Amino acid sequence: MGGNHTQIEFILLGITDRPCAQTPLFVLFLLIYIVTLVGNVGIITLVRVSPSLHTPMYFFLTHFAFIDICYSTVISPRMLADLLSEDKTISFTACMMQFFTFAFFATVECHLLAMMAYDRHVAICQPLLYVTIISSRVCWQLVASSYLFAFLSAIVYTWFVFGGSFCGPNHIDHFFCDVVPVLKLMCSDTHSSEMIIFALFTINVVGSSVVILLSYISIIRTVLRMCSAESRARAFHTCASHLMVVSIFFGSGFFMYLQPPSSHRSLDKVASIFYTVVTPMLNPFIYSLRNKEVKGALIKCVRRLFNSWQHTRLVSCRT
């Protein structure tokens, strides 16, 4: 990175400075992190072992679950360690790498949500062409392009956040190295950096939002033309889980990043906790509890495991 980096380390102030709250928060966020890992690994495993879920929709969902695991792991372990430690220092390089990986996975997640909306659009609006349009090759190309574009975007984000001079205070008023709290510590003028970051953020997040919005406008128009009330209900139910995840992720993201720097306040930490820690935990439940196909595959998988266990037990008893 360019720039005159006088600071070689930062101090993360964390979620709270009250000692009495740190242990309960540690237990809470540790449980959330464990549930996040178990839930998302469970989704990936279930899709892999269930032939009925080998469709483009669930192909995207497995990548989404994988990104949620990575996304949460970039933030949660460091946050948990800081809650129990008095030494909250983080090196310039570690801070920069945390931000880079966070920006990378967050951008991939935006693109995956847009791809999942487009997948639903084709499935509902062009069902006869679905297999042709959303082929296995197209799925891999879409996912690969999202990873590539997110990688390039993360490089640009990181360059303009950490490319200036840090020669003043080194206390980051946050629990991870995010854009706004880091930019506040720069000695050099941040206006041009803020404009470029805002423009790239707009391309990624607003661009993905437009794809999602247009997809759902087309879906709604198609669904309203359906004669059968049952078909309409089934189509809306198919999209309900995705819409819920989109609302949570983009709602908290817009609150955080599409406001002027002077408007940022204490609620930012709450919003950040929501989309970096809580949302990755909720996503597996939203996609499983509101999805008949996933619930059906899960029941079949549990029955298969139970029958296998019973068979093994019977064989061992006979011997």
C-alpha positions in Angstrom: 0.0 0.0 0.0 1.1 3.5 -0.7 1.1 6.4 1.7 3.1 7.3 4.8 2.1 4.8 7.4 3.5 6.2 10.7 1.1 4.0 12.7 2.2 0.4 12.8 -0.7 -0.7 15.0 -4.3 0.2 16.0 -6.4 -0.3 19.1 -9.9 -1.6 18.6 -12.2 -0.1 21.2 -14.7 -3.0 20.7 -18.4 -3.2 21.4 -18.3 -1.9 24.9 -15.8 -0.7 27.5 -17.9 -1.9 30.5 -16.2 -5.0 32.1 -19.5 -6.3 33.5 -21.0 -6.6 30.0 -18.0 -8.2 28.3 -18.4 -11.8 29.7 -22.2 -12.1 28.9 -21.5 -10.6 25.4 -18.7 -13.2 24.9 -21.0 -16.1 25.8 -23.8 -14.7 23.6 -21.6 -14.1 20.5 -19.8 -17.4 21.0 -23.1 -19.2 20.9 -24.2 -17.2 17.8 -20.9 -18.1 16.1 -21.2 -21.8 16.8 -24.8 -21.8 15.6 -23.6 -19.9 12.4 -21.0 -22.6 11.7 -23.3 -25.5 12.4 -26.2 -24.1 10.5 -24.3 -23.2 7.3 -22.2 -26.3 7.3 -25.4 -28.2 7.7 -27.0 -26.5 4.7 -23.9 -27.3 2.5 -23.8 -30.9 3.7 -27.6 -31.4 3.2 -27.5 -30.0 -0.4 -24.5 -32.2 -1.2 -26.1 -35.5 0.1 -29.6 -34.8 -1.2 -30.1 -35.5 -5.0 -33.4 -33.6 -4.9 -31.5 -30.4 -4.0 -29.0 -30.6 -6.9 -30.5 -27.6 -8.7 -29.1 -24.2 -9.6 -31.0 -22.5 -6.7 -29.3 -24.7 -4.1 -26.0 -24.5 -5.9 -26.1 -20.8 -5.3 -27.3 -21.4 -1.7 -24.3 -23.6 -0.9 -21.9 -20.8 -2.0 -24.0 -18.4 0.0 -23.7 -20.6 3.1 -19.9 -20.9 2.5 -19.6 -17.1 2.2 -21.6 -16.7 5.4 -19.1 -19.0 7.2 -16.1 -17.1 5.9 -17.8 -13.7 6.4 -18.6 -14.4 10.0 -15.1 -16.0 10.7 -13.4 -12.8 9.5 -15.2 -10.8 12.3 -16.3 -13.1 15.2 -13.1 -14.8 16.5 -11.2 -11.5 16.8 -14.3 -9.8 18.4 -14.6 -12.7 20.9 -10.9 -12.6 21.8 -11.1 -8.8 22.4 -14.0 -9.2 24.7 -11.9 -11.3 27.1 -8.6 -9.5 26.5 -7.3 -6.2 27.8 -4.8 -6.0 24.9 -6.9 -4.9 21.9 -4.1 -3.9 19.6 -4.1 -5.0 16.0 -1.2 -4.5 13.6 -1.6 -2.3 10.5 -1.2 -5.4 8.3 -3.7 -7.5 10.3 -6.2 -4.6 10.2 -5.8 -4.2 6.5 -6.2 -7.9 5.8 -9.3 -8.1 8.0 -10.8 -5.3 6.0 -9.8 -6.8 2.7 -11.3 -10.2 3.5 -14.5 -8.6 4.9 -14.9 -6.4 1.8 -14.3 -9.4 -0.4 -16.9 -11.7 1.2 -19.5 -9.0 1.7 -19.2 -8.1 -2.1 -19.5 -11.8 -3.1 -22.6 -12.0 -0.9 -24.2 -9.0 -2.7 -23.6 -10.6 -6.1 -24.9 -14.0 -5.0 -28.1 -12.5 -3.7 -28.6 -10.9 -7.2 -27.9 -14.2 -8.9 -30.4 -16.0 -6.7 -33.0 -13.4 -7.6 -32.3 -13.8 -11.3 -32.5 -17.6 -10.9 -36.0 -17.2 -9.3 -36.9 -14.8 -12.2 -36.0 -17.4 -14.9 -37.7 -20.3 -12.9 -41.0 -18.5 -12.6 -41.1 -16.3 -15.7 -39.4 -18.6 -18.2 -39.9 -22.1 -16.8 -39.6 -23.9 -20.1 -36.2 -22.3 -20.8 -34.9 -22.6 -17.2 -32.6 -25.6 -17.8 -31.1 -24.0 -20.9 -30.6 -20.5 -19.4 -29.5 -21.5 -15.9 -27.3 -24.4 -17.0 -24.5 -25.9 -14.8 -21.9 -24.1 -16.9 -23.7 -20.7 -16.5 -23.9 -21.3 -12.8 -20.2 -21.8 -12.5 -19.5 -18.8 -14.7 -21.8 -16.5 -12.6 -20.2 -17.6 -9.3 -16.6 -17.4 -10.7 -17.3 -13.9 -12.0 -18.7 -12.8 -8.7 -15.6 -14.0 -6.9 -13.3 -12.3 -9.4 -15.2 -8.9 -9.3 -15.4 -9.0 -5.5 -11.6 -9.7 -5.4 -10.8 -6.7 -7.6 -13.3 -4.5 -5.7 -11.8 -5.5 -2.4 -8.3 -4.5 -3.6 -9.6 -1.0 -4.6 -11.5 -0.6 -1.3 -8.5 -1.6 0.7 -6.1 0.7 -1.3 -8.2 3.8 -0.7 -8.9 3.0 3.0 -5.4 2.2 4.0 -3.4 4.0 1.3 -3.1 7.3 3.1 -1.1 8.5 6.1 -1.9 7.5 9.7 0.0 9.7 12.0 -2.5 10.8 14.6 -4.7 8.8 17.1 -4.8 5.1 16.6 -8.0 4.1 18.5 -10.6 2.6 16.1 -14.0 3.1 17.6 -15.4 -0.2 16.4 -15.0 -4.0 16.9 -13.4 -4.6 13.6 -11.5 -2.6 10.9 -14.3 -1.0 8.9 -14.3 1.9 6.4 -15.7 4.8 8.4 -13.8 4.3 11.7 -10.5 3.7 9.9 -10.9 6.7 7.6 -11.4 8.9 10.6 -7.9 8.2 11.7 -6.2 9.3 8.4 -4.1 12.5 8.6 -4.4 13.1 4.8 -7.5 14.4 3.1 -10.1 11.6 2.7 -12.6 13.2 0.4 -11.3 11.6 -2.8 -11.0 8.2 -1.1 -14.6 8.5 0.2 -15.9 9.4 -3.2 -14.2 6.4 -4.9 -15.3 4.0 -2.1 -18.8 5.4 -2.3 -18.9 5.0 -6.1 -17.6 1.4 -6.0 -20.0 0.6 -3.2 -22.9 2.0 -5.3 -21.8 -0.2 -8.3 -21.8 -3.3 -6.1 -24.6 -2.9 -3.7 -27.0 -0.6 -5.6 -26.2 -2.5 -8.9 -27.1 -5.8 -7.1 -30.2 -4.2 -5.6 -31.4 -3.1 -9.1 -31.0 -6.6 -10.5 -33.0 -8.0 -7.5 -35.7 -5.3 -7.9 -36.1 -5.8 -11.6 -36.2 -9.6 -11.1 -39.0 -9.3 -8.6 -41.0 -6.8 -10.6 -41.0 -9.3 -13.4 -41.8 -12.2 -11.0 -44.8 -10.2 -9.5 -46.1 -9.4 -13.0 -45.9 -13.1 -14.0 -47.4 -14.4 -10.8 -50.4 -11.9 -11.0 -51.2 -13.3 -14.5 -51.4 -16.9 -13.2 -54.9 -18.3 -13.1 -54.5 -20.7 -10.2 -54.4 -19.3 -6.7 -52.3 -22.3 -5.7 -49.7 -21.6 -8.4 -49.5 -17.9 -7.2 -49.1 -19.0 -3.6 -46.4 -21.5 -4.5 -44.5 -19.0 -6.6 -44.5 -16.4 -3.8 -43.6 -19.0 -1.2 -40.5 -19.9 -3.3 -39.3 -16.3 -3.2 -40.2 -15.5 0.4 -36.9 -16.8 2.0 -34.7 -15.0 -0.5 -36.7 -11.7 0.0 -36.3 -11.9 3.7 -32.5 -12.4 3.5 -32.2 -9.6 1.0 -34.2 -7.2 3.2 -32.1 -7.9 6.3 -28.7 -7.8 4.5 -29.3 -4.8 2.3 -31.3 -2.9 4.9 -28.5 -2.9 7.4 -25.9 -2.3 4.7 -27.7 0.8 3.3 -28.1 2.1 6.9 -24.4 1.7 7.5 -22.8 2.9 4.2 -25.2 5.1 2.3 -25.1 7.9 4.8 -22.7 10.9 5.1 -19.7 10.3 7.4 -20.9 13.0 9.7 -24.2 11.1 10.3 -22.5 8.0 11.7 -23.4 7.4 15.4 -23.5 4.8 18.2 -26.2 2.8 16.4 -23.6 1.9 13.7 -22.1 -0.8 16.0 -25.6 -2.3 16.5 -26.2 -2.3 12.7 -22.7 -3.8 12.2 -23.3 -6.6 14.7 -26.6 -7.3 12.9 -25.2 -7.8 9.4 -21.7 -9.3 10.3 -22.7 -11.6 13.2 -26.5 -12.1 13.4 -27.4 -12.3 9.7 -25.1 -15.2 8.9 -26.7 -17.1 11.8 -30.3 -16.4 10.6 -29.8 -17.3 7.0 -29.7 -21.1 7.3 -32.9 -21.0 9.5 -34.7 -18.7 7.0 -33.8 -21.0 4.1 -34.6 -24.2 5.9 -37.7 -23.4 8.0 -39.5 -21.6 5.2 -38.5 -24.0 2.4 -40.5 -27.3 1.9 -37.8 -28.8 -0.3 -35.1 -28.3 2.3 -37.3 -29.5 5.2 -38.3 -32.6 3.1 -34.6 -33.3 2.3 -33.7 -32.9 6.0 -36.4 -35.3 7.1 -35.2 -37.9 4.5 -31.6 -37.4 5.6 -32.5 -37.9 9.3 -34.6 -41.0 8.5 -31.7 -42.4 6.5 -29.3 -41.8 9.4 -31.7 -43.3 11.9 -32.3 -46.4 9.7 -28.6 -46.8 9.2 -28.0 -46.5 13.0 -30.7 -49.1 13.7 -29.3 -51.5 11.1 -25.8 -51.1 12.6 -27.2 -51.7 16.1 -29.1 -54.8 15.0 -26.0 -56.3 13.3 -23.8 -55.6 16.4 -26.5 -57.3 18.7 -26.6 -60.4 16.5 -22.8 -60.7 16.5 
